Amino acid sequence: MGHLLSKNGNRLKKKKKRKAQKKSKWRDCFLQGPCMLCFIVHGNSDDERLESSAARLAERYTALSSPEDCARFLLSPPELAIWEGPGKSLLSAVPAKLIAPPVLFCGTVPSVAADYSDMVCKRKCGELRRSAPCKQPRCAFQEAPDSTGVRDAPSATAHCHLPHCPLPSSSSPSELEAGHSAGDAGGTVAVLQGGGSSSSASSSSSGCNHEYVDTPLEGRDLEVADTPSINHLPSSILLKVFSHLSVKERCLGVSLVCRYWRDLCLDFQFWKQIDLSGFQQVTDDLLVKIASRRQNVMEINISDCRKVQDGGVRALAQHCPGLLRYTAYRCKQLSDASLSAVAAHCPLLQKVHVGNQDKLTDGALRKLGECCSQLRDVHLGQCYGVSDDGMVALAKGCPKLQKIYMQENKLVTDKSVQAFAEHCPQLQFVGFMGCSVTSLGVIHLTRLKNLSSLDLRHISELSSETVMEVVRSCRSLSSLNLCLNWSINDRCVEIIAKEGRSLKELYLVSCKITDYALIAIGQYSNTIETVDAGWCKEITDQGATQIAQSSKSLRYLGLMRCDKVNEETVERLVQQYPHIVFSTVMQDCKRTLERAYQMGWNPSSSTAS
């Protein structure tokens, strides 16, 4: 659809362009249209041997006194041979005053009206061919019935000095056939509707200035001309529409529609954020070309691009000093060289997400600490070569850091946690899932007064007293993840519910809690909206029912694989408390089916296929 519209839009543009060219080309011609004299005057020829003959013919032409004599003179065999000679611009060097006889355009000579059928262009055929209508001037001649079979004018008051000529000799056979078929489909010789019985035409020494009326086009061309095209919209609107598409949709879809859309897709605003994640065909050469042409890149994502090497990232960094966000998850082929280059050439860097890079070591983190003091968001999950040395250097060099996330980094210990707590007071999100961190390091987080999200999953030596102290000290804490920690018990959850004045999300998957923990949440907390107690084997129907009854803020309760909670109880709670989402295996399956039905999925058609 877009291709069709854009094609029509381009066709309209080409028509307008050709129309403007024709208007300027025939502006000073006799009939201001594609007549034989116009082609002669404006034709291109290098043959100058016939210039004297053309001058003599022009002088003879100006001496004629009647339209009949003018027509027979122009179409007589001797003179016609000169017009058709190698030089088709014979009159180009002749002054305009010699070739603008007013006698051809004024006066009415009914006696010669019957001979107008002989005034067709005899170079191609002996009879009049039908062709597409075009602009014609109004003149003082009254059209008489044509003996060649051409259709008569719609009214007797219509005026035209000549029947419509076929296409010039330079036209291609396909154009001639198209014009002939258009006539067979109902197109007639172009006749202009006059306002009265006659219309006088003014002339001057430089030619005639006649009034023109567009004859309506018929057939397919009319439909194309009248069809609205999306390309008629201002480019600013199209840019706004394209901005809602991804880079993949613009590069592999929109930019292939037409040249106009391709140029729009090259607009600089689309190349500030470049998401190339998952494109296996992305190579260093592509990054170099993007960087060399688009130096205003602010964000680049090359996650899962396995063919990108350190050289491509280095070239990108060199050409994009204003880079703010760099993401490269699961690019195991990259090493310290790529991240060091980004740090060295992009001092304004604010976000670095390079999770799951085995070759990354402390050297790159030291470079980040030295060069990128504006860094705010760092994700180094599953970078097994990173240790406390690099983390401490990063913490000391980036005092504005707000997010730090580590995952399964076994070389990261309490020393790193203490460094971030001391040197990065603006930290809001802290995650040390699966790291070699203990309660001795976590207790330092009580210094972070702006802490809002804390992820302490799978910390081997985490005491409930440390967690309670962190909740008491960090009053802005809104999300707490304590999953996979068997040290978290009912008393700890009770203190969390009492002291967590801003807490909204509490994740307790696979913790050592019972119904008492859920009852305490419903009784003491007015802010907690999400509670996930999945895989807690001691949770029963009593805990699920009482937290649903007593909590005024609860909106989600996770009970996945809580085997002591009956499904009948959950069904009853779903009916009684529709504002709460209960997550079990059966309830999740039902919601999935409901979404599938809403999207039009039909089980019968799925089975048949």
Summary of the structure (lengths in Angstrom):
residues: 609
radius of gyration: 42.0
end to end distance: 28.8
largest distance: 119.3
contacts: 1946
relative contact order: 0.04
helix: 44%
strand: 10%
